Amino acid sequence: VTLRRRLTLVLALAVGLSGIALGAGSYFLVRHNLLADSVDSSIVQTRRNLDVATAYPKTSELVDQYKSRGNFLTVATRGGQTFLSSASVSLRSVPAGLRAVVGRGELGYQRTTVAGDRFLVTGAPAANGTKLYFFFPEDGLRHELSVLRNVLLGGVGILVLLAALAGVVLARSTLRPVARASTAARSLAEGLLETRLPVEGRDEFGAWAQSFNEMAAALEAKIAALSEAQARERRFTADVAHELRTPLTALVGEASLLADHLDQMPPESRRPAELLIADVARLRKLVEDLMEISRFDAGAESVHAEEVDVAALVRAAVRARGWDDRVRLEGDGLRVTSDPRRLERIVANLVDNAFEHGGTRVVVSIGPGAVEVADDGPGIEPEHLPHLFERFYKADASRSGRGTGLGLAIAQENAHLLGGELEIASEPGRGSRFTLRLPVA
Amino acid sequence: VDEHVLLVEDDASIREVATLGLEQSGLRVTAVGDGREGLDRFRKGGVDLVVLDVMLPSLDGFEVLREIRHDSQAPIVMLTARSELHDVVVGLELGADDYVTKPFELPELVARVKAVLRRAAPAGDGGTISVAGLEIDPEGFTARKRGEELQLTATEFRLLLELARRPKQVFTRDLLLELVWNYDYLGDSRLVDAAVQRLRAKVEDDPKQPALIKTVRGVGYRFDAGS
């Protein structure tokens, strides 16, 4: 149950209960007083009637006299005779208890119902063995009481409704800052770091909004500092790679001149020269990979899309690298609109990675919207899988591979640039399988 | 007679090693270290091809390229950093025939230089092609439009020749890279796009609404001899 609904419910309940208590209290008080008044006035009238009775020795005349008074009905008995002022009541209408009281010579009263009409019956013995019973109608009184009850019930109902309404309005206005803060928090979480809350009033919510804003500002500053630091770091990497380029170009050229003359060298300098040439090639690859990663970081890479026959592309890539005898190509017929140079780079990096990590045979299979590169290498432990595409991540610390540690990261960046995704499935002892998924137009 | 290459490169080590590499492949090399000097040397004549670094003291590579293209269609190979995409595009738009990115292997540089030189040699195959108001003479290495000679670089001329020889055929960028630039495997398609832009500027009546060299979207280009 929401806080708003709870607040509304509690308020309505509190108002309703106090309304009911108040209403019931006043109803029963009024009822008690009215009924007591009715008894008092009936007794007064009864005594007055008894006073009158002495003036009329004939009971039938007395009853007629009473009848002319009008606001009550009379039943009189004398000897075995009964005299009635109205046909609607009879001696049988007089409650037995009252008759017993009067029989003992006392004045009494009791309430009863005759044919659905409510009466207060008073009774008293008069002279000459006459017993008088007076029926005072109380229907008017009862009606008033029921009207009062209905008015009170209706009032309580309306009060509860009003309270519920007030509860809704109050809850909404009270909770508006909370709702606003929750929206603001969500937009912060979505990365809109400049989100702030309006500070209204000096109440608790105002103070809270103030603290919220301070937190958001601190967060914004922290993240700005972090991304600034990251940008600086990336710029530094790009600059380093850039600055390495010129001496590296000279090195690469010199190594290639050396390579042309290896066979003319004396044996003791020949081996170092061979190593030098290999290491220059490794350094070149590392610097080129670093420059490529820096270009991705700078967002400087773009896609030159064309119609590509993926199988033909993979075949050409494998042949160009002299991998024909170790890579088998399966499947055909995948044509995509994509950047062939980037596709080539991804597949080549995946195959290169497979060989680098102990694969001896690689199968590249081309299926609908996907290219798979599977190897027969030792496979990868599950805990390494989530990190494989990270830069310089080494799954096996003891293996100092000939790779740069950037091949898979570059493949992933390229895949993303093409709107695709690289996935890996691997099991220790059963080889690894990289899947490049491409968007199919 | 050996072909004469002018190498303009400010880094002494690269200059020396590139000179050695080019010389060992049978070319004659003059190497200079700054842009002004390079341009002066070029203007003295006798240069068959220029290898031009972008970052140069006194006059940068683009300025030198612009100056040379002002009155010469001599073959030019740029040395650029691969990290600067922008450099490649600017160089090609200014009329460079090809480019090599640093760090490069010597055989790569030699192969690019030789491919451009081969392109600049008269193509002694077949007679003059007359199509859509153009006269293309492979032996004389000249192209005329309505009798007027067009100033085309070797690359632009080869490109026009390949396209015009087979009008209506769609050429993929890769095919053109193979036919014109001698790339046997995944060259840079921007070479083709930039050369087509330059060729259109010289051949078309309205380069913005090309009537002769049509783009086939997502595939490549096609020569349209007109209806």
Chai-1 contact restraints between the chains, C-beta under 6 A:
chainA,res_idxA,chainB,res_idxB,connection_type,confidence,min_distance_angstrom,max_distance_angstrom,comment,restraint_id
A,R245,B,A81,contact,1.0,0.0,6.0,A-B,restraint_1
A,R245,B,K102,contact,1.0,0.0,6.0,A-B,restraint_2
A,R245,B,P103,contact,1.0,0.0,6.0,A-B,restraint_3
A,T246,B,D11,contact,1.0,0.0,6.0,A-B,restraint_4
A,L248,B,P103,contact,1.0,0.0,6.0,A-B,restraint_5
A,T249,B,I14,contact,1.0,0.0,6.0,A-B,restraint_6
A,T249,B,K102,contact,1.0,0.0,6.0,A-B,restraint_7
A,T249,B,P103,contact,1.0,0.0,6.0,A-B,restraint_8
A,A250,B,S13,contact,1.0,0.0,6.0,A-B,restraint_9
A,A250,B,I14,contact,1.0,0.0,6.0,A-B,restraint_10
A,A250,B,V17,contact,1.0,0.0,6.0,A-B,restraint_11
A,V252,B,P103,contact,1.0,0.0,6.0,A-B,restraint_12
A,V252,B,E105,contact,1.0,0.0,6.0,A-B,restraint_13
A,G253,B,V17,contact,1.0,0.0,6.0,A-B,restraint_14
A,G253,B,L106,contact,1.0,0.0,6.0,A-B,restraint_15
A,E254,B,V17,contact,1.0,0.0,6.0,A-B,restraint_16
A,S256,B,E105,contact,1.0,0.0,6.0,A-B,restraint_17
A,S256,B,L106,contact,1.0,0.0,6.0,A-B,restraint_18
A,L257,B,L20,contact,1.0,0.0,6.0,A-B,restraint_19
A,R284,B,P103,contact,1.0,0.0,6.0,A-B,restraint_20
A,M291,B,S83,contact,1.0,0.0,6.0,A-B,restraint_21
A,R295,B,S83,contact,1.0,0.0,6.0,A-B,restraint_22
A,A300,B,L85,contact,1.0,0.0,6.0,A-B,restraint_23
A,H304,B,S189,contact,1.0,0.0,6.0,A-B,restraint_24
A,E306,B,G218,contact,1.0,0.0,6.0,A-B,restraint_25
A,E307,B,G218,contact,1.0,0.0,6.0,A-B,restraint_26
A,E307,B,V219,contact,1.0,0.0,6.0,A-B,restraint_27
A,A320,B,Y185,contact,1.0,0.0,6.0,A-B,restraint_28
A,T337,B,G218,contact,1.0,0.0,6.0,A-B,restraint_29
A,R341,B,L186,contact,1.0,0.0,6.0,A-B,restraint_30
